[in-house]
Amino acid sequence: MDSSITKTQKRNLTDMQEKFLDVLFAEARGNPREAARIAGYSDHSYPKVVRNLKKEITELAESYGAMTVWDASHAAGSVRLDFKENNIDLAVGCTYKYLCAGPGSPAWLYVSKKQQNKLNVPIQGWFAQKDQFGMGPKFEKSPDIRGFQIASPSLLGIRCVNASIELIEEAGMSEIIKKAQNGTDLMIDLYDDWLADLGFKLMTSRNAKRRGGHISLMHKHAKKISVALRKFERVIVDYRIPDQIRIAISPLAMTYDEVYRGMKRIRELVIRKDYLKVDDSLSEVT
């Protein structure tokens, strides 16, 4: 672990952060939740630990001959991404969340320049062929990012992505980030006023710089509440097992008034206990 210690000394890390890095690929066997537990963090704080140490984790993985793949599905379009600054090898994400391209829009892949000519792709398509129109008997991968394409994408999906990115560029990421922070601040304020006394528990950081465009609430009837909100109130939240409800603001498209009305409907439904009226056994909650 000497290489990790040398690297982390570039920043003034806390003892717990140093411990996390020391055990991540040792006792924790690459499991960040377990590494956080061993280092003394609470069970729900490991995402924040990983986010704050993303550059160190990437460098540590590299020292073991491994690569890192970052899932940025909930980041693209709501927080600023810094793949080059943090020396990220690979990143993946979608465009239907905060990039607002709609359901069925294509996913995206980031490959650092240092890896583009080293990696092969499991699915070989003519868009990735070095001589794309050569149509030869053998596949020869393009050495740049084009080598990770496959075939003709959905033109309608690509058009939606282009339109949404144009809107994001027009609005500016600084303003989008500010709105995401303000919107989640509003959610937390309304949680304090309306939901904290109804069995909900806030699982998201109150520090706006440590979250994206959604908050997570714990409730023992989370699944039933999620189903009932869709059925009775036309409010769509994101249920995650076993007891989490995620509530998001899409800062590019949503208004603060919609956030207010949505949170109000959650409170009113729970007060009425309408969630006890639903059968969630066959539900496909998002």
N, C-alpha and C positions, 0 to 999 in steps of 0.2 A: 504493500500500500504506500510505499515511499513516494511513488510518482504522483499519487493523488494529494499527498500532503504538500509536496512542492508546489503543485498547481494552485491549491486552495490558499496558500500563503500569499498569493497575489492580491487577495482581498482579505479584509479583516472579518473573518467568519466567526460566529459564536462557537462555543464548545459543542453545542447540540448540532449545529450544522456540520462541523467537522466529524462528529460521531456518525451522523447520517451518511456522509460520504464514505467513511471508513468501513461501515457495515453493509452498504448497499449491495455490493457484488461479493460479499463474504457471507456472513451469517444470514443476511436477508435474501441472498440468492437472486438479486435483481428485483425484488418486490419492494416498491417504494413505501407502501403502507406498513410493511413489517420493519423496514429500515427506520421509519419515523417512530414506530413504537419502541424499538430498541434504543433509539436516541433520546427518548423521553418526551416525545410530542404526544398530544392527544390524538385519539383515533381519527378524528375528522379533519385534522390539520395538515395531513400529508400532501394534498394538492397544492396548498400554499407553499409548503417547503420545497416541493419540486419546482414550482414556478420561480421561486427566488433563486434556485440553484441550477437553472437549466444549462447555463454555460459550463459550470463545473461538472455536472453530470455528463454532458456531452464529451468533455475532455477526458473524464475518467473512463467512460466507455471506450473511447479511442485508445487509451493506454492499455486496454485489455484486447485490442484488436477488433472491437465491436463497433457497430454503427448505431446511431439513434434515429428513431422515427417518431416525430411529434405529431399528435392528433390535434389539428387546429380547427376542427369543425365548429366549435363554439367561439373561436377567436376571430376568424376572418370576418371583417365587417363590423366588429364591435370593440376590438382592442388593436393596438398597433403591433404588428409582427416584425421581428428583427432576426430573421434566420441567419443572415450573413454575420451580424454582430456576435451572435451566440454560436457561430460555427456549426450550425445544424446540418446534418447529412441529408436527411429526408424528412419531408412533412407531407401530410395528406389532409384533405378537408372536403367539405361539400359546399355547394353554392345555394342550397335552398333554405338555409337558416339566415344568418345575418347578412349574407350577400343578396338575399331577397330575389333570387332568380326563379323561385317557385318549385313545387313538387316535380320530380323527374328531371330536374336540371342536372348537368354533369358534375361529377366530382373533379377535384384537381390534385395534382401531384407536384411537389417541389423536390428537385434533385440538385444538390450543390455541384458546382462546376468540377470540383475535385473527384466526384463520384460518377459523373456522367459517362465517362469512357471506361469505367471499371465494372459497372453493373450490367447484367443481362436481364432481359425481361422474359417472364414465363410464357407470355402470349405474343407471338410474332406476327405483326401485321405490316401491310405495305406502306403505311404512313411512317413506320420506323425504319424502313429499308434505306440504306445509304444512297443507293440509286433508286429513288422511289418508282420511277417509270421504266426501270430496266427489266423488271419481271423475269429475272434470272432464276435458275434452278435452286440456288442457295440463298439463304438469308444472311445479309451482312448489315449489322446494325449501324445506324447513323451514330457518330461519336458524340453528338451534342444532345440537347434536351429532346429533340425530335425523335430520338431513338426510343423514347418511352411512350410514344403514341402508338395506337394500334391500327384503327381504320377510321372511316368517315364518321364523324360525330353527328349527333342530332343537331340539325341546323336550327330548329326551333329552340332547342335548349341553349345552344350557343348564342342565339340572338337575345334570349332573355338575360343571359349572363352579361353580354356586352352592354345591354341597356341598364342593368343594375349597377355595373361598375361605373358607367358614365354618370349615373346619379350620385354614387358615392364620391367620385372625384369632384363633382360640382358642389356637393355639400361640404366635403372636406372631412378627413378622418378626425381631426381635432374636435370639430363640432359634433360629429357622431359619437365620439367617446364621451364628450361632455353630456350629451343627451342620455346616453346609456347610464352614466353615473347618476345624473339627476333623476332618471326614471326609477332606477333601483333604490335610490335614496327615498323616493316617494313611496315605493312599495314597503320599505322597511318602516317608515314612519306610520303607514297605515296598518302594518302588522302590529306595531306597538300599541296603536290605539284600538284596533278592531279584532285582532286575531290571537294575540298573546294569551288572552283569558279564555280562549275556546279550545284549548288543548294543542295548539300549534307551538312549534319550537323553531326558531330561526337557526339554520345551519350554515348560513353564508356570512362571510366577513362583513362587518359594518364599515370597514375601510374601503372606500370606492375604488381605490387603486389596486385592490386585491380581488376584484371580481369583474365579470364581464357584463352581459346584458340581462342576466336573470338572477333570481334568488331561489334558494331551496328551503322548503319548510317541511318539518317532520310532523306527522299526525298518525295516530294509531289506526285511523280509518281513511288513510290517504287514498287508497284505491277506490273505495266507494265514493268518496268526495269527488274524485276526478271524474268518475263516470256520471255522477249526479250533476255536476257542473255542466257537462256537455249536454245531458239530456234535458235538464230543466232550465238552465240559465244561458245556454249558448256561449259558454265560456270554455275554451279549450286550454287546459294546463297539461303539463308533461309529468306523468306518473313514473316513478322509478321504485322498484322493489327494494326493501319491503315496505317502507313507510314514508317515502319522500314525494313531495309535490314541487315541481319546478315551475316558476312563474316568470315569464320573460317579457321584456319590452324590445320590440324590433325598432331601434331608434330611427331608422330611415323612414319607416312607414307609420308607426303608431304615434298617437297623441297622449299627453299626460291625462287628458280627460278619459280616454279609454282605459288607462291604468287605474284611475280612480274608480270608474264604474265597475271594472272587473273585480277589484278587491272588495268593493261594496257587495257585489253579488255573492262572492265567496262567504263573507260574513253572514249575510242574510240566509243563505242556504244552510249553513252549519247551525245557525240559531234555530231554524225550523226543523233541523234534523232530517231534511229530505234525503240525505245520503243513505238513510236506513231503508228507504223504499226501493232501492235498486238492487238488481242481481248483477254482480260484477264477475261472475264465474266465466262468462263467455266474452267478456269485454276485450277489445283490442285498443286499449288506451295508448295514445302516442307517448 
